[in-house]
Amino acid sequence: MTKYLHTMIRVSSLEDTIAFFEVLGLREIRRRPDEKGRYTNVFLAAAGDEAAAVELTYNWDPEPYTGGRNFGHLAYAVDNIYDTCKAFIARGVTINRPPRDGRMAFIRTPDGISIELLQAGEALPPAEPWTSMANSGSW
């Protein structure tokens, strides 16, 4: 089973971007600041369509977003992140960020679009070869 989760975009102003999406009828459904990572995630969705969210990521340390860098990724929940990653590897896809934590991995489409894979439910126990696998490229 695969379930579409959200699309992430990086923003330079949470307030301005939230106000923009409010015109479309989207409202904040959850917010998660991360002091260690120095960013805040805000999820917006239309009433009754909370399953199709837009994730706004505000990095506390400003940076310019050139060349599409402000578009983050598409996210999908999968039944077994290890099996899904193995299936992609079998098709020649590089795992850019392996699921070392049993919860999250990143891959790229043939055109370079970043895809986040998230374990549905609880994280799987850490396992090899994933635990020792290094990141490859960017995601």
C-alpha positions in Angstrom: 0.0 0.0 0.0 1.2 3.5 -0.8 -0.6 6.6 0.3 0.1 10.2 -0.9 0.9 12.4 2.1 2.0 15.9 1.2 4.1 18.2 -1.0 6.7 20.3 0.8 7.8 23.8 -0.2 10.4 26.0 1.5 9.2 29.5 2.4 10.9 32.7 3.4 7.9 33.9 5.4 5.4 31.7 7.1 3.0 34.5 7.7 3.0 35.7 4.1 2.7 32.2 2.7 -0.1 31.2 5.1 -2.0 34.3 4.2 -1.5 33.5 0.5 -2.9 29.9 0.9 -5.8 31.2 3.0 -7.1 32.9 -0.1 -7.5 29.3 -1.6 -9.3 28.2 1.6 -6.4 26.3 3.1 -6.0 26.5 6.9 -3.3 25.4 9.2 -3.9 21.9 10.5 -0.6 21.4 12.4 2.7 23.1 13.2 6.0 21.5 14.3 9.0 23.7 15.3 12.3 21.8 15.5 14.9 23.7 17.6 17.7 21.2 16.9 17.1 21.4 13.1 16.3 25.1 13.2 13.2 25.0 11.2 9.4 25.0 11.5 6.9 22.9 9.5 3.4 24.1 9.0 0.8 21.9 7.3 -2.1 23.5 5.5 -5.1 21.8 4.0 -8.6 22.6 2.8 -11.5 21.8 5.1 -12.6 18.2 4.6 -9.4 17.4 2.6 -6.9 17.3 5.4 -5.2 14.2 3.8 -3.9 16.3 0.9 -1.7 18.8 2.8 0.9 21.3 1.7 3.9 21.4 4.1 5.5 24.8 4.5 9.1 24.5 5.7 10.6 27.7 7.2 14.3 27.5 7.8 15.3 29.8 10.7 18.6 30.6 9.1 17.6 32.5 5.8 19.0 31.2 2.5 18.2 32.1 -1.1 16.1 29.6 -2.9 17.3 29.4 -6.5 16.9 26.9 -9.2 13.7 25.4 -7.7 15.3 24.8 -4.3 12.2 26.1 -2.7 10.3 23.0 -3.9 11.0 20.2 -1.5 9.5 16.8 -2.2 6.5 14.6 -2.6 5.9 12.3 0.3 4.3 8.8 0.4 3.6 6.4 3.2 4.6 2.7 2.5 3.7 -0.5 4.2 7.4 -1.6 4.5 10.1 0.9 3.9 12.8 -1.7 3.7 11.0 -3.7 1.0 10.1 -0.6 -0.9 13.8 0.6 -0.9 14.9 -2.9 -2.0 12.4 -2.8 -4.9 13.8 0.6 -6.0 17.4 -0.6 -5.8 16.4 -3.6 -7.9 15.3 -1.1 -10.6 18.6 0.8 -10.4 17.3 3.7 -8.3 19.8 5.2 -5.8 18.6 5.5 -2.2 19.8 9.1 -1.5 18.9 9.0 2.2 18.6 5.4 3.4 16.0 4.4 6.0 18.6 4.0 8.8 15.9 4.9 11.4 13.4 2.4 9.9 11.1 5.4 9.2 12.3 7.7 6.5 14.1 7.5 3.1 14.6 9.7 0.1 14.9 8.8 -3.5 14.7 10.8 -6.8 12.6 10.3 -9.9 14.3 9.9 -13.2 13.9 13.7 -13.6 15.4 14.5 -10.2 12.2 15.2 -8.2 12.8 14.3 -4.6 10.5 11.6 -3.1 10.2 11.0 0.7 9.2 7.5 1.7 7.8 7.2 5.2 7.1 4.0 7.0 3.3 3.8 7.7 2.7 3.4 11.4 5.6 2.9 13.8 9.2 2.8 12.5 10.6 -0.6 11.8 13.5 -1.8 13.9 16.9 -0.5 12.6 18.4 -3.2 10.3 21.3 -3.7 7.9 22.2 -2.9 5.3 20.3 0.3 5.9 21.9 1.2 9.3 25.4 1.4 7.8 24.4 2.9 4.5 25.7 6.4 3.8 23.8 9.2 2.2 24.3 9.5 -1.6 23.9 12.8 -3.4 21.2 15.2 -2.3 17.5 14.9 -1.7 
